[in-house]
Amino acid sequence: MIRPPSPLFVRACLMLAGLLLAADPAIAARGLTLSAYGAEGLGLGGADVAIARDVTAMNVNPAGLAQLKSRGWDASIYPYYVRFSHQDSLGNDSGIDDPFGAILAGAYAQRLQSFPDLVVGAGLFASGGTGFGYESLLTDYGSRDTLSSNIGIFKLLGSVAWNASAQLRLGAAFGVS
């Protein structure tokens, strides 16, 4: 005879399922620059610095480019949704006006035929719409005002990686943000 699960076990399973469904994804960042570009980096939550091995490595760890066999490219767009709200003693209680943004990335790298230990590449990494905007907030003086802050980052990179030996890879990226 099969016994049904205990009510405590059922409650624990429901609580765990609720926590998993309510959890927000996390993405690592270095200051204002996100680390998670490319499918592997996004899947690792931005913890791909140590194993960077695709063309988006130039944004995180350019030495990882040296692992490319011949050439590679990556292009991606990651839309995101953020939840911010503002409450204060004046009765203001609202969410941000535009909770949507996007992260764009595109990169290409190639091993040089004349110098097979060198890989060169170029990439564009951008994130935009990060911030908040609240329209028509009530002020201390009874008037209405707008509060907003918005930032976008646009980075163009050139990079080079060198297989110095089987155990040592060196890389550098030169960029304009």
Residue pairs with C-beta under 8 A, 6 or more apart in sequence:
25 45
26 45
27 34
27 35
27 36
27 42
27 45
27 46
28 34
28 35
28 36
28 45
28 46
28 47
29 35
29 46
32 151
32 153
33 59
33 125
33 153
33 155
34 46
34 103
34 127
35 41
35 46
35 47
35 48
35 49
35 59
35 60
36 42
36 44
36 45
36 46
36 48
37 56
37 59
37 60
37 74
37 76
37 103
37 105
37 107
37 125
38 48
38 54
38 55
38 56
38 74
38 76
38 105
39 74
39 76
40 48
40 51
40 53
40 54
41 48
41 52
41 56
41 60
42 78
44 51
48 60
49 60
49 61
50 61
51 64
52 60
52 61
52 63
52 64
53 64
53 67
53 68
54 64
54 68
54 72
54 74
55 65
55 68
55 72
55 73
55 74
55 107
55 108
55 109
55 121
55 123
56 74
56 105
56 107
56 123
56 125
57 63
57 64
57 65
57 67
57 161
57 171
58 65
58 107
58 109
58 121
58 123
58 157
58 159
58 171
58 173
59 105
59 107
59 123
59 125
59 155
59 157
59 173
61 171
62 159
62 160
62 161
62 171
62 172
62 173
63 161
63 169
63 170
63 171
64 161
64 169
64 171
65 109
65 119
65 121
65 159
65 160
65 161
65 171
66 117
66 119
66 161
66 162
66 163
66 169
66 170
66 171
67 169
68 109
68 110
68 111
68 119
69 111
70 110
70 111
71 108
71 109
71 110
71 111
72 108
72 109
72 110
73 106
73 107
73 108
73 109
74 105
74 106
74 107
75 105
75 106
75 107
76 103
76 104
76 105
76 106
77 102
77 103
77 104
77 105
78 102
78 103
79 100
79 101
79 102
80 100
80 101
80 102
80 103
81 99
81 100
82 96
82 99
82 101
82 130
83 95
83 99
84 95
84 96
84 99
84 132
85 93
85 94
85 95
85 96
86 92
86 93
86 94
86 95
86 132
86 134
86 137
86 147
87 93
90 137
90 138
90 139
90 140
91 138
92 134
92 137
92 138
94 134
94 137
96 132
96 133
96 134
97 133
97 134
97 135
98 129
98 133
100 129
101 127
101 128
101 129
101 130
102 127
102 128
102 129
103 126
103 127
104 124
104 125
104 126
104 127
104 128
105 123
105 124
105 125
105 126
106 123
106 124
107 121
107 122
107 123
107 124
107 125
107 157
108 121
108 122
108 123
109 119
109 120
109 121
109 122
109 159
109 161
110 119
110 120
110 121
111 118
111 119
112 118
112 119
112 120
117 162
117 163
117 164
118 160
118 161
118 162
118 163
119 160
119 161
119 162
120 158
120 159
120 160
120 161
121 157
121 158
121 159
121 160
121 161
122 156
122 157
122 158
122 159
123 156
123 157
123 159
124 154
124 155
124 156
124 157
125 153
125 154
125 155
125 157
126 152
126 153
126 154
126 155
127 152
127 153
128 152
128 153
128 154
129 150
129 152
130 150
130 151
130 152
131 148
131 149
131 150
131 151
132 147
132 148
132 149
132 150
133 146
133 147
133 148
133 149
133 150
134 146
134 147
134 148
135 146
136 144
136 145
136 146
137 144
137 145
137 146
137 147
138 144
139 145
153 177
154 177
155 175
155 176
155 177
156 175
156 176
157 173
157 174
157 175
158 173
158 174
158 175
159 171
159 172
159 173
159 174
160 171
160 172
161 169
161 170
161 171
161 172
162 169
162 170
162 171
163 169
164 170
